[in-house]
């Protein structure tokens, strides 16, 4: 089960797993795949803690980090942190009120939740700080989650011998990434959870492969089985980049009630919405996503302002949902792709890896038999 990505990253399976949970990262890598920690929401101190824990438990297996480093970020150019107070002051009062109204209309107690007061840090760190932490650990891949990586990220990757990957949702974006010197391109179709474009994985992957060859391409978007991983290889990809499939594992960060909603969901129960981050991202449908799609709703704010009003409310909702609050349970949502319709039972992370590997082998054998 070898592809160019296996040789490049030193892994046994062409399976990469994006997760915000360090346990998932470690378990995937120990099972022969490649775990990637989503670190964009961490402070430098938190990222250091997470990566140190991974180093202690991963037994020398390779892993990577995914962060957001905007190409033209003023913070990156200046090398300074963004003041949280200034961002909070930029949030219109009407948006704060609207969030409170969404919660109250579902009987959710709003005490203790203040939209715009997300307590992640006094300041949003500059991307330089996160890069410093990431490259101080033995990572084998660094991925940029949004846009073309800036020159400093590419330069640091080359200097450290660490491949730089970037996500794209359209062929023209892939061409820009190739011109910038990215080592790996992740072609993510609209089926994906989180931020995604409008082109399906089945169409996007061969388009991107043809446009950027010989740069290795990873297929992403709705891939939750080994059969789909085999299909991605057939389309020309060097492997699969996955995310949603790990959200129903016991190791994942998914809130307990939301995990149950995922297990019961169909592939039609997701929606692309700006209501969580300000950019279109696929998540589980709920009255929260419905509220931001209403004609009378305020226009979602640009990143990161929408995050600052949504995350405090949704984290509050998760806590109340776990405690049995019916209104909160109704509102609960999280990022997940259309592959959720195939995620019908809780399995350990390692079992998911092993099942995907077995399913991949079976699919390849089925295809091979058509040539007999």
Backbone torsions as a table, in degrees:
resi	resn	phi	psi	omega
1	UNK	NA	54.0	-175.4
2	UNK	-106.2	135.1	172.6
3	UNK	-133.9	171.3	178.6
4	UNK	-55.7	-30.2	-179.1
5	UNK	-70.7	-30.9	176.8
6	UNK	-64.4	-43.9	179.1
7	UNK	-67.1	-40.7	-176.9
8	UNK	-66.1	-39.4	-174.5
9	UNK	-102.0	-6.7	179.0
10	UNK	71.6	45.0	-177.6
11	UNK	-123.7	163.9	-177.2
12	UNK	-91.0	-29.4	-177.0
13	UNK	-121.4	141.4	178.6
14	UNK	-80.9	52.4	-174.4
15	UNK	-126.2	113.5	177.1
16	UNK	-107.9	139.1	-175.0
17	UNK	-123.4	111.8	173.8
18	UNK	-85.2	131.4	178.5
19	UNK	-154.4	147.9	172.3
20	UNK	-83.3	-3.1	-174.5
21	UNK	-107.3	124.3	-178.0
22	UNK	-63.7	-31.5	-180.0
23	UNK	-63.3	-41.3	178.5
24	UNK	-64.0	-43.7	179.5
25	UNK	-55.8	-48.9	-178.2
26	UNK	-65.2	-46.8	-176.5
27	UNK	-62.9	-39.4	178.6
28	UNK	-65.4	-45.4	-179.6
29	UNK	-64.6	-39.9	178.8
30	UNK	-65.9	-25.7	-179.5
31	UNK	-87.6	1.0	176.0
32	UNK	109.5	-7.4	175.8
33	UNK	-92.8	-153.2	-176.0
34	UNK	-139.5	110.1	179.1
35	UNK	-83.6	141.2	179.2
36	UNK	-128.2	119.5	-179.4
37	UNK	-84.0	123.6	173.3
38	UNK	-77.0	108.1	-171.4
39	UNK	-111.5	11.2	-172.5
40	UNK	-67.3	-27.9	-177.5
41	UNK	-91.8	1.3	179.9
42	UNK	-87.4	148.8	165.3
43	UNK	-75.5	164.2	176.6
44	UNK	-56.2	-38.1	180.0
45	UNK	-66.3	-42.2	178.8
46	UNK	-66.3	-41.5	178.9
47	UNK	-62.7	-40.1	177.2
48	UNK	-59.9	-43.9	179.1
49	UNK	-62.1	-45.2	-178.4
50	UNK	-64.3	-45.1	-177.4
51	UNK	-71.0	-34.3	176.4
52	UNK	-63.5	-40.2	178.1
53	UNK	-64.3	-43.9	178.2
54	UNK	-59.4	-46.0	-179.6
55	UNK	-57.6	-35.9	-177.9
56	UNK	-73.7	-23.7	-171.3
57	UNK	-114.1	-10.4	-170.0
58	UNK	-90.6	-1.8	173.3
59	UNK	57.0	36.0	176.1
60	UNK	80.2	0.7	178.4
61	UNK	-72.0	152.3	-177.3
62	UNK	-74.9	149.1	176.0
63	UNK	-153.5	170.7	-179.0
64	UNK	-137.5	179.9	-179.7
65	UNK	-133.2	141.2	176.8
66	UNK	-119.4	122.3	177.2
67	UNK	-135.8	165.9	177.2
68	UNK	-100.8	118.0	175.1
69	UNK	-128.0	90.9	-178.2
70	UNK	-59.1	139.7	-175.5
71	UNK	-58.9	-40.9	-175.0
72	UNK	-111.7	25.0	-176.4
73	UNK	-61.9	125.3	177.7
74	UNK	-60.6	-35.3	-179.4
75	UNK	-63.3	-38.8	179.5
76	UNK	-66.9	-43.2	-178.0
77	UNK	-65.2	-37.4	-178.3
78	UNK	-84.1	-19.7	-178.6
79	UNK	70.2	25.3	-178.6
80	UNK	-124.6	162.3	179.2
81	UNK	-79.1	155.7	176.5
82	UNK	-89.0	131.4	-177.5
83	UNK	-73.2	121.6	-178.8
84	UNK	-64.7	-37.7	179.9
85	UNK	-59.6	-39.3	179.7
86	UNK	-66.5	-38.2	178.0
87	UNK	-66.8	-43.7	-179.9
88	UNK	-61.9	-36.6	179.8
89	UNK	-67.3	-21.0	-178.8
90	UNK	-84.4	-5.4	-179.6
91	UNK	-82.1	120.3	179.9
92	UNK	-62.4	144.9	179.6
93	UNK	-60.3	-34.0	-179.5
94	UNK	-62.2	-34.5	178.6
95	UNK	-71.1	-38.2	176.7
96	UNK	-61.8	-45.2	-179.4
97	UNK	-63.3	-40.1	-177.9
98	UNK	-62.8	-41.2	177.6
99	UNK	-61.0	-44.0	178.3
100	UNK	-61.1	-39.1	-179.5
101	UNK	-65.8	-38.3	178.0
102	UNK	-59.6	-46.9	-178.6
103	UNK	-65.0	-48.2	-176.1
104	UNK	-65.0	-33.9	-179.2
105	UNK	-66.3	-15.1	177.0
106	UNK	-111.1	18.2	175.9
107	UNK	71.1	20.3	-178.2
108	UNK	-89.2	126.4	177.9
109	UNK	-64.2	125.1	-177.4
110	UNK	-95.9	2.4	177.1
111	UNK	-62.1	132.0	177.6
112	UNK	90.3	-3.5	176.7
113	UNK	-118.1	124.1	-179.0
114	UNK	-124.9	98.8	179.1
115	UNK	-54.0	131.8	-178.2
116	UNK	98.4	-3.3	-177.7
117	UNK	-118.1	44.5	179.5
118	UNK	-65.0	118.3	-173.2
119	UNK	-89.2	65.9	175.0
120	UNK	-93.9	-29.0	178.8
121	UNK	-178.3	162.0	173.7
122	UNK	-67.6	-33.1	177.8
123	UNK	-131.5	150.2	169.1
124	UNK	-80.4	123.6	-175.3
125	UNK	-66.6	153.7	173.9
126	UNK	-71.3	150.1	178.5
127	UNK	-56.4	-30.0	178.1
128	UNK	-56.1	-39.0	-178.1
129	UNK	-65.4	-42.7	178.7
130	UNK	-67.4	-37.7	177.0
131	UNK	-63.5	-40.9	178.7
132	UNK	-58.0	-45.0	-179.8
133	UNK	-66.3	-48.0	-176.7
134	UNK	-58.3	-45.6	-176.0
135	UNK	-79.0	-4.3	173.9
136	UNK	-85.1	-2.7	178.7
137	UNK	-116.0	162.3	-174.8
138	UNK	-79.7	51.6	179.5
139	UNK	-69.7	152.2	179.8
140	UNK	-114.1	1.9	178.4
141	UNK	-161.5	141.9	169.6
142	UNK	-130.0	130.7	-177.2
143	UNK	-117.0	141.7	175.4
144	UNK	-102.3	122.7	-170.4
145	UNK	-83.8	-9.9	-174.1
146	UNK	-149.5	109.9	174.9
147	UNK	81.4	-176.0	-179.7
148	UNK	-73.6	129.1	177.9
149	UNK	-59.9	139.5	177.4
150	UNK	-68.1	162.8	-175.9
151	UNK	-56.9	-37.1	-177.5
152	UNK	-62.8	-34.7	179.5
153	UNK	-70.4	-43.5	178.4
154	UNK	-64.4	-41.1	-179.7
155	UNK	-64.7	-42.2	-179.4
156	UNK	-68.7	-35.3	176.9
157	UNK	-63.4	-45.4	179.6
158	UNK	-63.4	-43.2	-178.6
159	UNK	-62.5	-34.0	-178.4
160	UNK	-92.9	-3.2	-176.5
161	UNK	68.9	30.1	-178.1
162	UNK	-109.9	118.9	178.1
163	UNK	-60.9	143.2	177.5
164	UNK	-107.8	127.0	179.6
165	UNK	-112.9	156.9	177.8
166	UNK	-146.3	145.0	179.7
167	UNK	-91.6	141.7	176.3
168	UNK	-135.8	154.7	176.9
169	UNK	-122.7	6.7	-179.7
170	UNK	-153.4	152.8	-178.0
171	UNK	-59.8	-41.3	-177.9
172	UNK	-64.2	-31.2	176.5
173	UNK	-68.6	-38.4	178.7
174	UNK	-63.2	-39.3	179.3
175	UNK	-63.1	-40.2	177.1
176	UNK	-64.1	-40.5	179.4
177	UNK	-64.1	-42.2	179.6
178	UNK	-62.8	-41.4	-180.0
179	UNK	-65.3	-30.4	-179.8
180	UNK	-76.4	-18.4	178.1
181	UNK	102.9	21.1	178.3
182	UNK	-66.0	142.4	-175.9
183	UNK	-85.8	-31.4	-178.5
184	UNK	-138.7	136.3	178.1
185	UNK	-115.7	130.5	178.7
186	UNK	-103.1	110.7	-179.6
187	UNK	-90.7	104.8	-173.2
188	UNK	-107.1	115.0	-179.7
189	UNK	-77.1	171.0	-175.8
190	UNK	-66.8	-16.9	178.4
191	UNK	-67.3	-15.4	-172.1
192	UNK	-68.0	152.1	169.1
193	UNK	-78.6	156.2	-178.2
194	UNK	80.1	-159.4	-176.1
195	UNK	-68.1	131.0	-177.3
196	UNK	-155.9	162.4	178.0
197	UNK	-94.0	-147.4	-173.6
198	UNK	-117.1	-5.3	-176.8
199	UNK	-93.4	137.7	-178.0
200	UNK	-72.1	155.5	-179.6
201	UNK	-59.7	-42.1	-178.0
202	UNK	-59.8	-32.6	179.2
203	UNK	-88.9	-41.9	-173.1
204	UNK	-66.2	-44.4	-173.5
205	UNK	-59.1	-53.3	179.2
206	UNK	-64.5	-30.9	175.4
207	UNK	-60.9	-47.6	-177.4
208	UNK	-69.8	-41.5	178.8
209	UNK	-57.5	-45.5	-179.8
210	UNK	-65.9	-32.1	-174.2
211	UNK	-80.5	-28.5	-171.1
212	UNK	-120.6	1.6	178.7
213	UNK	-49.2	136.8	13.9
214	UNK	-97.2	14.4	177.2
215	UNK	-62.0	129.9	179.8
216	UNK	-65.8	140.0	-178.9
217	UNK	-117.8	134.2	172.8
218	UNK	-103.6	137.5	178.4
219	UNK	-90.6	136.8	179.2
220	UNK	-141.5	153.7	176.5
221	UNK	116.1	96.2	176.3
222	UNK	81.3	5.0	-176.3
223	UNK	-85.0	108.8	-179.5
224	UNK	-131.6	3.0	178.7
225	UNK	-133.2	161.5	175.9
226	UNK	-67.0	-29.5	177.1
227	UNK	-60.8	-42.4	179.5
228	UNK	-69.4	-34.5	176.3
229	UNK	-63.1	-41.9	177.4
230	UNK	-63.7	-39.3	178.0
231	UNK	-62.5	-38.8	178.9
232	UNK	-62.3	-41.6	177.5
233	UNK	-63.6	-40.4	178.6
234	UNK	-62.5	-30.5	179.0
235	UNK	-78.2	-5.7	178.1
236	UNK	110.3	-3.0	179.7
237	UNK	-72.4	157.2	177.6
238	UNK	-93.9	-2.8	-179.5
239	UNK	169.9	-175.5	-178.3
240	UNK	-119.6	139.3	174.0
241	UNK	-108.8	118.2	-173.3
242	UNK	-121.7	157.0	178.7
243	UNK	-145.6	-57.3	-173.8
244	UNK	-59.8	-37.5	-173.4
245	UNK	-58.5	-23.5	-178.1
246	UNK	-84.6	-10.8	-172.7
247	UNK	-73.0	-17.5	177.2
248	UNK	-101.1	8.4	173.9
249	UNK	-80.6	153.1	179.4
250	UNK	-66.6	-19.8	-179.0
251	UNK	-80.4	-17.5	-172.1
252	UNK	-72.2	166.2	-178.3
253	UNK	-82.2	-1.7	-174.5
254	UNK	-57.0	133.4	175.6
255	UNK	-61.0	140.6	-173.1
256	UNK	-53.4	-45.5	-178.1
257	UNK	-69.6	-35.7	178.3
258	UNK	-65.0	-37.1	176.1
259	UNK	-58.7	-41.9	178.6
260	UNK	-64.8	-36.9	176.8
261	UNK	-65.1	-39.1	176.6
262	UNK	-60.5	-45.9	-176.4
263	UNK	-61.9	-28.3	-178.8
264	UNK	-94.6	-6.8	-172.4
265	UNK	-78.9	156.9	171.3
266	UNK	-106.2	172.4	-179.6
267	UNK	-65.9	-14.8	179.6
268	UNK	-93.1	2.8	-175.8
269	UNK	-95.7	22.3	175.5
270	UNK	-120.2	163.1	-178.4
271	UNK	-152.4	144.7	171.5
272	UNK	-82.9	124.2	-175.8
273	UNK	-142.5	146.1	173.8
274	UNK	-89.4	-1.1	-170.2
275	UNK	-70.8	-7.8	180.0
276	UNK	-105.0	-39.9	-175.8
277	UNK	-124.0	-14.0	-175.1
278	UNK	100.4	-15.0	174.3
279	UNK	-118.6	153.5	-179.1
280	UNK	-59.8	122.7	175.9
281	UNK	-140.5	140.0	-176.6
282	UNK	-83.7	132.1	-178.2
283	UNK	-149.2	171.1	179.0
284	UNK	-68.3	133.0	176.7
285	UNK	-62.2	140.5	174.2
286	UNK	-162.3	172.3	176.0
287	UNK	-57.3	-22.7	176.0
288	UNK	-65.4	-49.7	179.8
289	UNK	-67.6	-35.9	177.9
290	UNK	-61.0	-40.0	-176.2
291	UNK	-62.1	-35.1	-178.5
292	UNK	-83.7	-4.8	177.5
293	UNK	-101.4	-5.1	-178.3
294	UNK	-68.8	147.9	179.7
295	UNK	-59.8	-29.4	-177.1
296	UNK	-94.0	5.5	-179.4
297	UNK	-78.6	152.2	174.3
298	UNK	-68.3	151.5	177.5
299	UNK	-65.5	129.3	178.2
300	UNK	-54.1	143.9	-177.7
301	UNK	-76.6	158.1	176.3
302	UNK	-69.0	159.6	174.2
303	UNK	-63.4	142.1	-1.0
304	UNK	-95.9	12.1	-173.1
305	UNK	-63.2	-40.7	179.8
306	UNK	-62.9	-37.3	177.1
307	UNK	-60.3	-38.3	-176.9
308	UNK	-68.8	-22.2	176.1
309	UNK	-98.0	-23.5	-176.4
310	UNK	-87.7	-43.3	-172.5
311	UNK	-64.0	-43.0	177.1
312	UNK	-59.1	-41.2	-179.3
313	UNK	-66.5	-44.7	-175.5
314	UNK	-73.9	-30.5	174.4
315	UNK	-68.5	-38.2	175.3
316	UNK	-62.4	-42.7	178.1
317	UNK	-60.5	-43.2	-179.5
318	UNK	-60.6	-41.9	179.9
319	UNK	-64.1	-45.0	-179.6
320	UNK	-69.0	-35.2	178.2
321	UNK	-62.8	-42.2	178.6
322	UNK	-62.7	-31.0	179.7
323	UNK	-81.8	-3.8	175.5
324	UNK	102.3	6.8	179.5
325	UNK	-66.4	117.7	-175.4
326	UNK	-65.8	-37.4	178.8
327	UNK	-65.4	-41.8	177.7
328	UNK	-66.2	-38.8	178.3
329	UNK	-62.6	-36.4	177.7
330	UNK	-66.9	-41.2	-177.3
331	UNK	-74.8	-25.9	-171.0
332	UNK	-53.6	135.7	179.6
333	UNK	-153.1	165.2	175.0
334	UNK	-162.9	164.9	178.1
335	UNK	-66.0	133.9	174.6
336	UNK	-164.8	149.1	-178.8
337	UNK	-91.7	178.1	-178.7
338	UNK	-67.2	-16.3	175.3
339	UNK	-65.8	-6.0	179.5
340	UNK	-57.4	-26.6	178.5
341	UNK	-64.4	-17.1	178.0
342	UNK	-101.6	0.4	-177.9
343	UNK	-101.6	83.5	-167.9
344	UNK	-108.5	-2.2	178.1
345	UNK	-150.7	154.3	179.1
346	UNK	-77.6	126.3	176.2
347	UNK	-134.1	149.3	176.7
348	UNK	-65.5	157.4	179.8
349	UNK	-57.8	-44.7	-179.3
350	UNK	-64.4	-38.8	178.3
351	UNK	-63.3	-36.8	177.1
352	UNK	-62.3	-44.3	179.2
353	UNK	-61.0	-48.7	-177.3
354	UNK	-63.5	-40.1	179.2
355	UNK	-67.1	-37.6	177.9
356	UNK	-66.1	-39.4	178.4
357	UNK	-64.0	-44.2	179.5
358	UNK	-65.9	-42.4	179.9
359	UNK	-64.2	-39.3	177.0
360	UNK	-59.6	-48.3	-178.1
361	UNK	-62.2	-42.1	178.7
362	UNK	-62.2	-41.4	-179.0
363	UNK	-65.7	-41.3	179.2
364	UNK	-63.8	-40.4	178.3
365	UNK	-63.7	-39.6	178.5
366	UNK	-61.9	-43.2	179.0
367	UNK	-65.5	-42.7	-179.4
368	UNK	-60.1	-35.3	-179.3
369	UNK	-66.6	-21.7	178.7
370	UNK	-71.2	-12.7	-179.2
371	UNK	-96.1	-5.2	-178.3
372	UNK	-71.6	NA	NA
